[in-house]
Amino acid sequence: MAAYESAPSTPRRPTPDATRRSERSRRAIYDAALALVGEVGYRKTTVEGIAARAGVGKQTIYRWWSSKADVLLEAFLNLGERAARDAGQASQAIPDTGDVAADLKAVLRATVDELRDPRFEAPSRALAAEGVVDEQLGRIFVARLLEPSLRLYVDRLRAAQEAGQVRADVDPRIALELFVSPLAQRWLQYTGPITYEYTDTLVDYALNGLAPR
């Protein structure tokens, strides 16, 4: 009987990693959305434009998001998470070292860094400006992006109240506006430089008041 040699088997190709491919596409879409809105503004940014810039099909975006507002919202949330990781922050909560002034100054300094980050500055200015004239967009971004951050300040101020560092009759939600609102106004209206010294001073004024001791 003749010897039989089996044909060499065809090498199996590695199975494409769909999860990794999807993650790459998402990152490309985030970057494209933030870049476009910073360059041309919110109104001129389109899903088609984002898709073209990211190198994906329009249907890919609509499979994951229902509108460009949803894309941009998630892109900003992702940017914040990446910035926190780059800064070595394991938690979104404001640290409680027992010194409320130091903790607030530290988180506001981190905010200064973010506001001056080119990745963040142009798109966030464009969205803030559009949110003034587009009421629905403004409400969405305040509720989904701004309010979660403000709640962290409220939590830290409440902890300071419990520790006797802040008066018990103070409303933390109003109190946080004493240092957050001036910073936002200065940044949006270019009324002065955004520096650590400025935000440190806001905290000192807010916690110590203006009346002579």
Backbone as a printed PyTorch tensor [residue, N CA C, xyz], in Angstrom:
tensor([[[  0.8540,  -1.1840,   0.0000],
         [  0.0000,   0.0000,   0.0000],
         [  0.8890,   1.2320,   0.0000]],

        [[  0.5760,   2.1500,  -0.8750],
         [  1.4220,   3.3370,  -0.9970],
         [  1.3470,   4.1650,   0.2730]],

        [[  2.5020,   4.7110,   0.5680],
         [  2.5290,   5.5810,   1.7520],
         [  1.6970,   6.8280,   1.4800]],

        [[  0.9700,   7.2750,   2.5050],
         [  0.1070,   8.4500,   2.3410],
         [  0.5950,   9.5680,   3.2490]],

        [[  0.8120,  10.6930,   2.6460],
         [  1.2300,  11.8590,   3.4320],
         [  0.1100,  12.8930,   3.4000]],

        [[ -0.3150,  13.2550,   4.5490],
         [ -1.3800,  14.2540,   4.6010],
         [ -0.8320,  15.6200,   4.1950]],

        [[ -1.6780,  16.3820,   3.5360],
         [ -1.2780,  17.7320,   3.1110],
         [ -1.0840,  18.6030,   4.3420]],

        [[ -0.0770,  19.4530,   4.2830],
         [  0.1410,  20.3330,   5.4450],
         [ -1.0760,  21.2090,   5.6800]],

        [[ -1.4330,  21.3300,   6.9270],
         [ -2.6120,  22.1430,   7.2590],
         [ -2.3110,  23.6240,   7.0520]],

        [[ -3.3360,  24.3540,   6.6350],
         [ -3.1980,  25.7940,   6.4210],
         [ -3.1250,  26.5010,   7.7680]],

        [[ -2.1050,  27.3490,   7.9510],
         [ -2.0040,  28.0560,   9.2440],
         [ -3.2740,  28.8500,   9.5290]],

        [[ -3.7440,  28.7570,  10.7310],
         [ -4.9590,  29.4870,  11.1050],
         [ -4.6350,  30.9480,  11.3630]],

        [[ -5.4280,  31.7900,  10.7640],
         [ -5.2370,  33.2180,  10.9890],
         [ -5.7840,  33.6060,  12.3580]],

        [[ -5.0990,  34.5020,  13.0270],
         [ -5.6220,  34.9260,  14.3400],
         [ -6.9770,  35.5950,  14.1860]],

        [[ -7.8590,  35.2950,  15.0970],
         [ -9.1890,  35.9020,  15.0700],
         [ -9.0840,  37.3840,  15.4230]],

        [[ -9.6710,  38.2530,  14.6080],
         [ -9.6030,  39.6820,  14.9170],
         [-10.2150,  39.9730,  16.2870]],

        [[ -9.5870,  40.8330,  17.0240],
         [-10.0890,  41.2170,  18.3470],
         [-11.0920,  42.3440,  18.1670]],

        [[-12.3740,  41.9950,  18.1530],
         [-13.4240,  42.9940,  17.9100],
         [-13.4700,  44.0400,  19.0070]],

        [[-13.1940,  43.6080,  20.2350],
         [-13.2340,  44.5520,  21.3510],
         [-12.1660,  45.6240,  21.1920]],

        [[-10.9580,  45.1710,  20.8210],
         [ -9.8710,  46.1310,  20.6520],
         [-10.1530,  47.0720,  19.4800]],

        [[-10.7060,  46.4970,  18.3980],
         [-11.0290,  47.3250,  17.2380],
         [-12.0930,  48.3620,  17.5920]],

        [[-13.1040,  47.9460,  18.3430],
         [-14.1590,  48.8690,  18.7550],
         [-13.6060,  49.9810,  19.6320]],

        [[-12.6850,  49.6230,  20.5320],
         [-12.1030,  50.6220,  21.4200],
         [-11.2920,  51.6300,  20.6210]],

        [[-10.5400,  51.1610,  19.6270],
         [ -9.7770,  52.0790,  18.7760],
         [-10.7110,  53.0250,  18.0260]],

        [[-11.8170,  52.4840,  17.5310],
         [-12.7850,  53.3050,  16.7990],
         [-13.4080,  54.3450,  17.7160]],

        [[-13.7560,  53.9280,  18.9240],
         [-14.3470,  54.8710,  19.8760],
         [-13.3820,  56.0120,  20.1860]],

        [[-12.1200,  55.6570,  20.4200],
         [-11.1370,  56.6990,  20.7300],
         [-10.9740,  57.6580,  19.5650]],

        [[-10.9620,  57.1080,  18.3540],
         [-10.8350,  57.9540,  17.1670],
         [-12.0360,  58.8850,  17.0350]],

        [[-13.2160,  58.3850,  17.3590],
         [-14.4350,  59.2030,  17.2820],
         [-14.4090,  60.2960,  18.3460]],

        [[-13.9920,  59.9280,  19.5710],
         [-13.8720,  60.9450,  20.6280],
         [-12.9450,  62.0750,  20.1840]],

        [[-11.7660,  61.6920,  19.7110],
         [-10.7730,  62.6980,  19.3210],
         [-11.2810,  63.5550,  18.1680]],

        [[-11.9330,  62.9120,  17.2030],
         [-12.4460,  63.6510,  16.0460],
         [-13.5400,  64.6340,  16.4670]],

        [[-14.4370,  64.1980,  17.3470],
         [-15.5360,  65.0620,  17.7850],
         [-15.0060,  66.2840,  18.5310]],

        [[-14.0750,  66.0710,  19.4570],
         [-13.5300,  67.1880,  20.2280],
         [-12.7360,  68.1390,  19.3390]],

        [[-11.9800,  67.5780,  18.3990],
         [-11.1920,  68.4290,  17.5080],
         [-12.1030,  69.2700,  16.6180]],

        [[-13.1390,  68.6580,  16.0720],
         [-14.0280,  69.3780,  15.1520],
         [-14.7940,  70.4930,  15.8450]],

        [[-15.3470,  70.1880,  17.0080],
         [-16.1460,  71.2190,  17.6820],
         [-15.2650,  72.3890,  18.1150]],

        [[-13.9950,  72.1070,  18.4080],
         [-13.0750,  73.1890,  18.7360],
         [-12.6980,  74.0150,  17.5270]],

        [[-12.6610,  73.4010,  16.3490],
         [-12.2370,  74.0930,  15.1360],
         [-13.3760,  74.8580,  14.4680]],

        [[-14.5620,  74.2370,  14.3710],
         [-15.6410,  74.8600,  13.5900],
         [-16.8600,  75.2280,  14.4310]],

        [[-16.8540,  74.8660,  15.7300],
         [-18.0110,  75.1600,  16.5690],
         [-19.0090,  74.0200,  16.5710]],

        [[-19.9280,  74.0850,  17.5250],
         [-20.8920,  72.9930,  17.6960],
         [-21.8390,  72.8710,  16.5120]],

        [[-22.3740,  73.9850,  16.0490],
         [-23.4000,  73.9270,  15.0000],
         [-22.8750,  73.3480,  13.6950]],

        [[-21.6270,  73.6410,  13.3650],
         [-21.0660,  73.1580,  12.1070],
         [-20.4700,  71.7570,  12.2270]],

        [[-20.3940,  71.2620,  13.4360],
         [-19.9350,  69.8900,  13.6360],
         [-21.0810,  68.9380,  13.3130]],

        [[-20.8320,  67.9510,  12.4780],
         [-21.8560,  66.9870,  12.0850],
         [-21.3680,  65.5690,  12.3530]],

        [[-22.3260,  64.6550,  12.4230],
         [-21.9640,  63.2480,  12.5760],
         [-21.1590,  62.7880,  11.3710]],

        [[-21.5430,  63.2770,  10.1790],
         [-20.7990,  62.9160,   8.9710],
         [-19.3480,  63.3950,   9.0580]],

        [[-19.1670,  64.6210,   9.5450],
         [-17.8310,  65.1700,   9.6870],
         [-17.0000,  64.4040,  10.7010]],

        [[-17.6310,  64.0410,  11.8100],
         [-16.9220,  63.2620,  12.8320],
         [-16.5010,  61.9160,  12.2650]],

        [[-17.4230,  61.2680,  11.5490],
         [-17.1170,  59.9550,  10.9790],
         [-15.9540,  60.0400,   9.9950]],

        [[-15.9920,  61.0550,   9.1200],
         [-14.9270,  61.2060,   8.1340],
         [-13.5880,  61.4510,   8.8130]],

        [[-13.5890,  62.2920,   9.8360],
         [-12.3540,  62.6230,  10.5410],
         [-11.8090,  61.4000,  11.2830]],

        [[-12.7060,  60.5900,  11.8300],
         [-12.2930,  59.4180,  12.6100],
         [-11.9630,  58.2260,  11.7230]],

        [[-12.3450,  58.3000,  10.4430],
         [-12.0790,  57.1850,   9.5460],
         [-13.0080,  56.0060,   9.7620]],

        [[-14.2590,  56.3050,  10.1520],
         [-15.2450,  55.2360,  10.3540],
         [-16.4970,  55.5770,   9.5510]],

        [[-17.3770,  54.6240,   9.4180],
         [-18.6330,  54.8700,   8.7370],
         [-19.6210,  55.5930,   9.6430]],

        [[-20.4910,  56.3780,   9.0240],
         [-21.5000,  57.0980,   9.8090],
         [-22.3640,  56.1330,  10.6080]],

        [[-22.6350,  54.9560,  10.0320],
         [-23.4760,  53.9760,  10.7170],
         [-22.8270,  53.4800,  12.0010]],

        [[-21.4900,  53.5080,  12.0380],
         [-20.7900,  53.0930,  13.2610],
         [-21.1300,  54.0330,  14.4030]],

        [[-21.1580,  55.3320,  14.1240],
         [-21.4930,  56.3110,  15.1640],
         [-22.9340,  56.1400,  15.6090]],

        [[-23.8550,  55.9890,  14.6430],
         [-25.2630,  55.8650,  15.0140],
         [-25.5680,  54.5330,  15.7030]],

        [[-24.6840,  53.5650,  15.5560],
         [-24.8720,  52.3080,  16.2840],
         [-24.6270,  52.5030,  17.7720]],

        [[-23.7530,  53.4530,  18.1260],
         [-23.3870,  53.6810,  19.5310],
         [-24.0400,  54.9160,  20.1420]],

        [[-24.3510,  55.9280,  19.3290],
         [-24.9130,  57.1770,  19.8520],
         [-26.0810,  57.6340,  18.9850]],

        [[-26.9870,  58.3660,  19.5780],
         [-28.1610,  58.8150,  18.8280],
         [-27.9830,  60.2060,  18.2290]],

        [[-26.9760,  60.9640,  18.6780],
         [-26.8020,  62.3260,  18.1710],
         [-25.3710,  62.7860,  18.4080]],

        [[-25.0140,  63.9020,  17.7790],
         [-23.6600,  64.4310,  17.9930],
         [-23.5050,  64.9300,  19.4310]],

        [[-24.5900,  65.3940,  20.0500],
         [-24.5110,  65.8220,  21.4540],
         [-24.1010,  64.6540,  22.3410]],

        [[-24.6620,  63.4620,  22.0770],
         [-24.3070,  62.2830,  22.8600],
         [-22.8430,  61.9030,  22.6460]],

        [[-22.3820,  62.0280,  21.3870],
         [-20.9820,  61.7240,  21.0920],
         [-20.0700,  62.6520,  21.8840]],

        [[-20.3640,  63.9520,  21.8460],
         [-19.5100,  64.9340,  22.5080],
         [-19.5470,  64.7810,  24.0180]],

        [[-20.7100,  64.4780,  24.5490],
         [-20.8190,  64.2690,  25.9880],
         [-19.9090,  63.1290,  26.4310]],

        [[-19.9980,  62.0070,  25.7240],
         [-19.1700,  60.8630,  26.0970],
         [-17.6830,  61.1520,  25.8650]],

        [[-17.3980,  61.9190,  24.8050],
         [-16.0040,  62.2830,  24.5270],
         [-15.4250,  63.1080,  25.6740]],

        [[-16.2200,  64.0400,  26.2010],
         [-15.7540,  64.8550,  27.3260],
         [-15.5820,  64.0220,  28.5760]],

        [[-16.5200,  63.1150,  28.8320],
         [-16.3950,  62.2530,  30.0020],
         [-15.1390,  61.4000,  29.8970]],

        [[-14.8820,  60.8740,  28.7030],
         [-13.6900,  60.0600,  28.4910],
         [-12.4230,  60.8870,  28.6640]],

        [[-12.4600,  62.1370,  28.1660],
         [-11.2970,  63.0130,  28.3130],
         [-10.9970,  63.2670,  29.7830]],

        [[-12.0550,  63.4960,  30.5730],
         [-11.8600,  63.7040,  31.9970],
         [-11.2750,  62.4880,  32.6830]],

        [[-11.7420,  61.3030,  32.2920],
         [-11.2100,  60.0720,  32.8850],
         [ -9.7440,  59.8820,  32.5200]],

        [[ -9.3980,  60.1700,  31.2620],
         [ -8.0090,  60.0430,  30.8410],
         [ -7.1140,  61.0390,  31.5700]],

        [[ -7.6140,  62.2630,  31.7450],
         [ -6.8350,  63.2750,  32.4580],
         [ -6.6040,  62.8460,  33.9050]],

        [[ -7.6420,  62.2650,  34.5240],
         [ -7.5030,  61.7950,  35.9080],
         [ -6.4660,  60.6740,  35.9970]],

        [[ -6.4980,  59.7680,  35.0120],
         [ -5.5120,  58.6820,  35.0130],
         [ -4.1000,  59.2290,  34.8170]],

        [[ -3.9720,  60.2020,  33.9040],
         [ -2.6520,  60.7960,  33.6670],
         [ -2.1070,  61.4570,  34.9290]],

        [[ -3.0440,  62.0250,  35.7350],
         [ -2.6380,  62.7010,  36.9650],
         [ -2.4830,  61.7280,  38.1280]],

        [[ -2.7550,  60.4420,  37.8840],
         [ -2.6150,  59.4450,  38.9340],
         [ -3.7330,  59.4780,  39.9500]],

        [[ -4.9120,  59.9710,  39.5510],
         [ -6.0400,  60.0380,  40.4720],
         [ -6.8400,  58.7540,  40.3670]],

        [[ -6.8960,  58.0130,  41.4550],
         [ -7.6280,  56.7420,  41.4450],
         [ -9.1210,  56.9480,  41.6360]],

        [[ -9.5050,  58.0530,  42.2200],
         [-10.9140,  58.2980,  42.5200],
         [-11.3100,  59.6900,  42.0700]],

        [[-12.5970,  59.8370,  41.7250],
         [-13.1020,  61.1480,  41.3330],
         [-13.4020,  62.0290,  42.5410]],

        [[-13.5050,  61.4340,  43.7230],
         [-13.8460,  62.1990,  44.9120],
         [-12.7310,  63.1720,  45.2700]],

        [[-13.1330,  64.3110,  45.8450],
         [-12.1470,  65.2720,  46.3230],
         [-11.5000,  64.6940,  47.5760]],

        [[-10.1850,  64.6370,  47.6390],
         [ -9.5180,  64.0500,  48.8080],
         [ -9.9090,  64.7620,  50.0970]],

        [[ -9.9620,  64.0010,  51.1650],
         [-10.2500,  64.5690,  52.4860],
         [ -9.0330,  64.3120,  53.3680]],

        [[ -8.1630,  65.3130,  53.4400],
         [ -6.9590,  65.1960,  54.2680],
         [ -7.1890,  65.7290,  55.6740]],

        [[ -8.3950,  66.2770,  55.9040],
         [ -8.6660,  66.9230,  57.1750],
         [ -8.4900,  68.4220,  57.1100]],

        [[ -7.9170,  68.9160,  56.0120],
         [ -7.7070,  70.3540,  55.8090],
         [ -8.5160,  70.7640,  54.5890]],

        [[ -9.7210,  71.3060,  54.8260],
         [-10.6200,  71.5950,  53.7170],
         [-10.0380,  72.6380,  52.7680]],

        [[ -9.3330,  73.6340,  53.2910],
         [ -8.7480,  74.6620,  52.4240],
         [ -7.7150,  74.0490,  51.4830]],

        [[ -6.8460,  73.2070,  52.0270],
         [ -5.8190,  72.5740,  51.1930],
         [ -6.4390,  71.6660,  50.1380]],

        [[ -7.4980,  70.9510,  50.5340],
         [ -8.1310,  70.0270,  49.5920],
         [ -8.8050,  70.7870,  48.4540]],

        [[ -9.5030,  71.8710,  48.7690],
         [-10.1670,  72.6560,  47.7330],
         [ -9.1500,  73.3260,  46.8140]],

        [[ -8.0630,  73.8070,  47.3980],
         [ -7.0190,  74.4290,  46.5710],
         [ -6.4110,  73.4030,  45.6240]],

        [[ -6.2070,  72.1920,  46.0970],
         [ -5.6050,  71.1530,  45.2610],
         [ -6.4980,  70.8040,  44.0790]],

        [[ -7.7970,  70.6530,  44.3360],
         [ -8.6900,  70.2610,  43.2420],
         [ -8.8950,  71.4230,  42.2650]],

        [[ -8.8760,  72.6520,  42.7550],
         [ -9.0060,  73.7980,  41.8540],
         [ -7.7390,  73.9880,  41.0230]],

        [[ -6.5980,  73.6770,  41.5980],
         [ -5.3600,  73.7220,  40.7910],
         [ -5.4230,  72.6960,  39.6670]],

        [[ -5.9780,  71.5220,  39.9580],
         [ -6.1470,  70.5100,  38.9160],
         [ -7.1210,  71.0020,  37.8500]],

        [[ -8.1270,  71.7530,  38.2730],
         [ -9.0810,  72.3330,  37.3250],
         [ -8.4000,  73.3660,  36.4380]],

        [[ -7.5210,  74.1680,  37.0270],
         [ -6.7480,  75.1350,  36.2380],
         [ -5.9520,  74.4120,  35.1540]],

        [[ -5.3030,  73.3130,  35.5290],
         [ -4.5330,  72.5400,  34.5500],
         [ -5.4330,  72.0570,  33.4160]],

        [[ -6.6340,  71.6190,  33.7700],
         [ -7.5580,  71.1170,  32.7550],
         [ -8.0350,  72.2420,  31.8430]],

        [[ -8.3680,  73.3910,  32.4300],
         [ -8.8530,  74.5120,  31.6300],
         [ -7.7930,  75.0260,  30.6670]],

        [[ -6.5400,  74.8410,  31.0290],
         [ -5.4450,  75.3110,  30.1710],
         [ -4.9320,  74.2160,  29.2330]],

        [[ -5.5190,  73.0320,  29.3070],
         [ -5.1170,  71.9190,  28.4520],
         [ -5.6840,  72.1360,  27.0480]],

        [[ -4.8480,  72.2090,  26.0140],
         [ -5.3440,  72.4500,  24.6500],
         [ -6.3780,  71.4150,  24.1990]],

        [[ -6.2870,  70.1870,  24.7060],
         [ -7.2580,  69.1580,  24.3290],
         [ -8.6580,  69.5250,  24.8070]],

        [[ -8.7100,  70.2530,  25.9100],
         [ -9.9810,  70.5730,  26.5590],
         [-10.4760,  71.9740,  26.2090]],

        [[ -9.5690,  72.9190,  26.1180],
         [ -9.9530,  74.3280,  26.0790],
         [-10.8410,  74.6980,  24.8950]],

        [[-10.3830,  74.4350,  23.6720],
         [-11.1470,  74.8810,  22.4990],
         [-12.5250,  74.2280,  22.4110]],

        [[-12.6370,  72.8940,  22.5300],
         [-13.9800,  72.3010,  22.4430],
         [-14.8990,  72.7100,  23.5760]],

        [[-14.3630,  72.8510,  24.7730],
         [-15.2360,  73.2190,  25.8930],
         [-15.7190,  74.6590,  25.7750]],

        [[-14.8910,  75.5380,  25.2510],
         [-15.3350,  76.9150,  25.0150],
         [-16.4470,  76.9420,  23.9710]],

        [[-16.2750,  76.1640,  22.9100],
         [-17.2880,  76.1220,  21.8570],
         [-18.6190,  75.6150,  22.3980]],

        [[-18.5750,  74.5850,  23.2240],
         [-19.8060,  74.0300,  23.7720],
         [-20.4360,  74.9580,  24.8070]],

        [[-19.6020,  75.6150,  25.5950],
         [-20.1340,  76.5570,  26.5870],
         [-20.8480,  77.7110,  25.8860]],

        [[-20.2430,  78.2040,  24.8130],
         [-20.8660,  79.3010,  24.0670],
         [-22.1830,  78.8540,  23.4320]],

        [[-22.1900,  77.6630,  22.8690],
         [-23.4110,  77.1630,  22.2320],
         [-24.4920,  76.8790,  23.2720]],

        [[-24.0780,  76.4320,  24.4560],
         [-25.0450,  76.1350,  25.4980],
         [-25.8060,  77.3580,  25.9800]],

        [[-25.2370,  78.5430,  25.7630],
         [-25.9200,  79.7790,  26.1460],
         [-27.1130,  80.0480,  25.2300]],

        [[-26.9710,  79.7430,  23.9480],
         [-28.0440,  80.0290,  22.9830],
         [-28.9360,  78.8160,  22.7360]],

        [[-28.3990,  77.6280,  22.9360],
         [-29.1830,  76.4030,  22.7740],
         [-29.5240,  75.8800,  24.1640]],

        [[-30.7350,  76.2060,  24.6090],
         [-31.1160,  75.9060,  25.9910],
         [-31.0800,  74.4080,  26.2880]],

        [[-31.5600,  73.6070,  25.3520],
         [-31.6000,  72.1670,  25.5790],
         [-30.1890,  71.6000,  25.7050]],

        [[-29.2990,  72.0140,  24.8080],
         [-27.9160,  71.5520,  24.8960],
         [-27.2850,  71.9830,  26.2180]],

        [[-27.5420,  73.2520,  26.6040],
         [-26.9940,  73.7510,  27.8580],
         [-27.4420,  72.9130,  29.0390]],

        [[-28.7320,  72.5580,  29.0680],
         [-29.2530,  71.7470,  30.1840],
         [-28.6180,  70.3650,  30.2090]],

        [[-28.4440,  69.7780,  29.0280],
         [-27.8620,  68.4330,  28.9520],
         [-26.4420,  68.4360,  29.5010]],

        [[-25.6440,  69.4000,  29.0610],
         [-24.2430,  69.4060,  29.4730],
         [-24.0730,  69.8170,  30.9310]],

        [[-24.9500,  70.6850,  31.4260],
         [-24.8930,  71.0230,  32.8460],
         [-25.2370,  69.7880,  33.6820]],

        [[-26.3140,  69.1020,  33.2940],
         [-26.7700,  67.9450,  34.0680],
         [-25.7820,  66.7890,  34.0190]],

        [[-25.1970,  66.5390,  32.8460],
         [-24.3650,  65.3500,  32.6870],
         [-22.8910,  65.5960,  32.9740]],

        [[-22.4230,  66.8230,  32.7520],
         [-21.0000,  67.0920,  32.9370],
         [-20.6950,  67.9380,  34.1610]],

        [[-21.4440,  69.0320,  34.3310],
         [-21.1270,  69.9680,  35.4110],
         [-21.6220,  69.4900,  36.7680]],

        [[-22.8690,  69.0630,  36.8360],
         [-23.4570,  68.7100,  38.1260],
         [-22.7040,  67.5950,  38.8620]],

        [[-22.2570,  66.5280,  38.1780],
         [-21.5010,  65.4920,  38.9100],
         [-20.2580,  66.0520,  39.5870]],

        [[-19.5870,  67.0100,  38.9260],
         [-18.4000,  67.6240,  39.5430],
         [-18.7870,  68.4830,  40.7310]],

        [[-19.8840,  69.2280,  40.5940],
         [-20.3160,  70.0890,  41.6990],
         [-20.7200,  69.2720,  42.9210]],

        [[-21.2830,  68.0900,  42.6860],
         [-21.6720,  67.2430,  43.8240],
         [-20.4540,  66.8190,  44.6400]],

        [[-19.3010,  66.6870,  43.9810],
         [-18.0840,  66.3330,  44.7080],
         [-17.6860,  67.4490,  45.6790]],

        [[-17.8470,  68.6970,  45.2410],
         [-17.5750,  69.8330,  46.1240],
         [-18.5560,  69.8450,  47.2910]],

        [[-19.8240,  69.5870,  46.9900],
         [-20.8420,  69.5570,  48.0560],
         [-20.4750,  68.4980,  49.0980]],

        [[-20.1010,  67.3210,  48.6210],
         [-19.7370,  66.2400,  49.5560],
         [-18.5570,  66.6490,  50.4350]],

        [[-17.5590,  67.2970,  49.8400],
         [-16.3700,  67.6840,  50.6220],
         [-16.7160,  68.7740,  51.6320]],

        [[-17.5630,  69.7090,  51.2380],
         [-17.9550,  70.7760,  52.1720],
         [-18.8230,  70.2290,  53.3090]],

        [[-19.6490,  69.2450,  53.0090],
         [-20.4570,  68.6300,  54.0720],
         [-19.5590,  67.9030,  55.0700]],

        [[-18.5380,  67.2410,  54.5650],
         [-17.5930,  66.5770,  55.4650],
         [-16.8930,  67.6000,  56.3500]],

        [[-16.5820,  68.7770,  55.7660],
         [-15.9460,  69.8390,  56.5480],
         [-16.9030,  70.3780,  57.6050]],

        [[-18.1860,  70.4220,  57.2870],
         [-19.1840,  70.8350,  58.2880],
         [-19.2030,  69.8530,  59.4580]],

        [[-19.1970,  68.5770,  59.1240],
         [-19.2250,  67.5610,  60.1800],
         [-17.9820,  67.6240,  61.0530]],

        [[-16.8630,  68.0790,  60.4640],
         [-15.6080,  68.1930,  61.2180],
         [-15.4960,  69.5300,  61.9340]],

        [[-16.5200,  70.3910,  61.8000],
         [-16.5010,  71.6860,  62.4740],
         [-15.6300,  72.7300,  61.7880]],

        [[-15.2550,  72.4920,  60.5200],
         [-14.4100,  73.4480,  59.7990],
         [-15.2210,  74.4590,  58.9940]],

        [[-16.5010,  74.1720,  58.8140],
         [-17.4170,  75.0680,  58.0940],
         [-18.6800,  75.1830,  58.9340]],

        [[-19.2390,  76.3960,  58.9780],
         [-20.4370,  76.6200,  59.7890],
         [-21.5490,  75.6540,  59.4170]],

        [[-22.2820,  75.1880,  60.4280],
         [-23.3330,  74.1990,  60.2130],
         [-24.5070,  74.7560,  59.4220]],

        [[-24.7150,  76.0890,  59.4670],
         [-25.8660,  76.6740,  58.7900],
         [-25.5810,  77.0420,  57.3310]],

        [[-24.3920,  76.7590,  56.8520],
         [-24.0160,  77.0860,  55.4750],
         [-24.6030,  76.0480,  54.5190]],

        [[-25.1510,  76.5210,  53.3980],
         [-25.6340,  75.6380,  52.3460],
         [-24.4430,  75.3180,  51.4370]],

        [[-23.9430,  74.0700,  51.4300],
         [-22.7520,  73.7500,  50.6330],
         [-22.9300,  74.0250,  49.1490]],

        [[-24.1510,  73.8330,  48.6410],
         [-24.3830,  74.0330,  47.2050],
         [-24.2120,  75.4980,  46.8190]],

        [[-24.6060,  76.4030,  47.6970],
         [-24.4080,  77.8320,  47.4360],
         [-22.9550,  78.2140,  47.7200]],

        [[-22.3990,  77.6620,  48.7810],
         [-21.0350,  78.0150,  49.1750],
         [-20.0250,  77.6840,  48.0790]],

        [[-20.1880,  76.5540,  47.3920],
         [-19.1990,  76.1780,  46.3710],
         [-19.1520,  77.1830,  45.2270]],

        [[-20.2710,  77.9040,  45.0140],
         [-20.3000,  78.8950,  43.9360],
         [-19.3570,  80.0630,  44.2090]],

        [[-18.9680,  80.2430,  45.4740],
         [-18.0800,  81.3580,  45.8090],
         [-16.7090,  81.2040,  45.1710]],

        [[-16.3020,  79.9690,  44.9100],
         [-15.0030,  79.8100,  44.2440],
         [-15.1070,  79.1800,  42.8580]],

        [[-16.1560,  78.4090,  42.5840],
         [-16.2920,  77.7920,  41.2660],
         [-16.7860,  78.7960,  40.2260]],

        [[-17.8120,  79.5820,  40.5850],
         [-18.3980,  80.5130,  39.6140],
         [-17.4350,  81.6000,  39.1440]],

        [[-16.6700,  82.2540,  40.0450],
         [-15.7110,  83.2530,  39.5530],
         [-14.6700,  82.6720,  38.6110]],

        [[-14.2320,  81.4480,  38.8890],
         [-13.2580,  80.8090,  38.0160],
         [-13.8540,  80.5770,  36.6360]],

        [[-15.0890,  80.0680,  36.5910],
         [-15.7410,  79.8180,  35.3020],
         [-15.9390,  81.1200,  34.5310]],

        [[-16.3640,  82.1680,  35.2170],
         [-16.5940,  83.4520,  34.5510],
         [-15.2930,  84.0220,  33.9920]],

        [[-14.2360,  83.9570,  34.7680],
         [-12.9530,  84.4950,  34.3010],
         [-12.4610,  83.7140,  33.0870]],

        [[-12.6490,  82.3990,  33.1360],
         [-12.1920,  81.5600,  32.0240],
         [-12.9950,  81.8270,  30.7590]],

        [[-14.3180,  81.9450,  30.8960],
         [-15.1720,  82.1120,  29.7240],
         [-15.0410,  83.4970,  29.1020]],

        [[-14.8480,  84.5000,  29.9390],
         [-14.8610,  85.8790,  29.4420],
         [-13.4750,  86.4990,  29.3210]],

        [[-12.4470,  85.7230,  29.5800],
         [-11.0700,  86.2190,  29.4470],
         [-10.8410,  87.4950,  30.2630]],

        [[-11.3890,  87.5470,  31.4690],
         [-11.2570,  88.7630,  32.2670],
         [ -9.9800,  88.8050,  33.0970]],

        [[ -9.1880,  87.7560,  33.0430],
         [ -7.9450,  87.7290,  33.8040],
         [ -7.2880,  86.3720,  33.6620]],

        [[ -6.0510,  86.2560,  34.1120],
         [ -5.3400,  84.9820,  33.9770],
         [ -5.9050,  83.9120,  34.9060]],

        [[ -5.8430,  82.6760,  34.4480],
         [ -6.2630,  81.5190,  35.2460],
         [ -4.9940,  80.9020,  35.8340]],

        [[ -4.7880,  81.1230,  37.1300],
         [ -3.5580,  80.6720,  37.7770],
         [ -3.8630,  79.9710,  39.0910]],

        [[ -2.8580,  79.2690,  39.6130],
         [ -3.0000,  78.6680,  40.9400],
         [ -3.2200,  79.7460,  42.0000]],

        [[ -2.4850,  80.8410,  41.8650],
         [ -2.6030,  81.9240,  42.8560],
         [ -4.0350,  82.4550,  42.8990]],

        [[ -4.6380,  82.5550,  41.7380],
         [ -6.0170,  83.0620,  41.6690],
         [ -6.9730,  82.1160,  42.3840]],

        [[ -6.9110,  80.8050,  42.0740],
         [ -7.8490,  79.8730,  42.6950],
         [ -7.5660,  79.6980,  44.1910]],

        [[ -6.2970,  79.7690,  44.5920],
         [ -5.9880,  79.7270,  46.0320],
         [ -6.6550,  80.8960,  46.7480]],

        [[ -6.5940,  82.0630,  46.1150],
         [ -7.1930,  83.2580,  46.7190],
         [ -8.7060,  83.1240,  46.8050]],

        [[ -9.3350,  82.5410,  45.7910],
         [-10.7830,  82.3220,  45.8350],
         [-11.1640,  81.4710,  47.0400]],

        [[-10.4080,  80.4220,  47.2920],
         [-10.6980,  79.5520,  48.4320],
         [-10.5180,  80.3170,  49.7410]],

        [[ -9.4460,  81.0830,  49.8530],
         [ -9.2080,  81.8480,  51.0850],
         [-10.3430,  82.8400,  51.3330]],

        [[-10.7580,  83.5490,  50.3020],
         [-11.8400,  84.5220,  50.4580],
         [-13.1490,  83.8220,  50.8230]],

        [[-13.4160,  82.6900,  50.1530],
         [-14.6800,  81.9940,  50.4020],
         [-14.7290,  81.4270,  51.8220]],

        [[-13.6330,  80.8730,  52.2990],
         [-13.6530,  80.2380,  53.6120],
         [-13.4890,  81.2390,  54.7470]],

        [[-12.7680,  82.3160,  54.5190],
         [-12.4800,  83.2730,  55.5990],
         [-13.3260,  84.5260,  55.5550]],

        [[-14.0040,  84.7550,  54.4310],
         [-14.8480,  85.9500,  54.3530],
         [-14.0430,  87.2090,  54.1040]],

        [[-14.7500,  88.3100,  53.9620],
         [-14.1100,  89.5950,  53.6640],
         [-14.1120,  90.5590,  54.8460]],

        [[-14.8810,  90.2470,  55.8610],
         [-14.9550,  91.1530,  57.0050],
         [-13.6730,  91.0860,  57.8140]],

        [[-13.2220,  92.2220,  58.3820],
         [-12.0030,  92.1940,  59.1970],
         [-12.2240,  91.3510,  60.4610]],

        [[-11.1740,  90.6450,  60.8720],
         [-11.2890,  89.8140,  62.0670],
         [-10.9580,  90.6560,  63.2980]]])
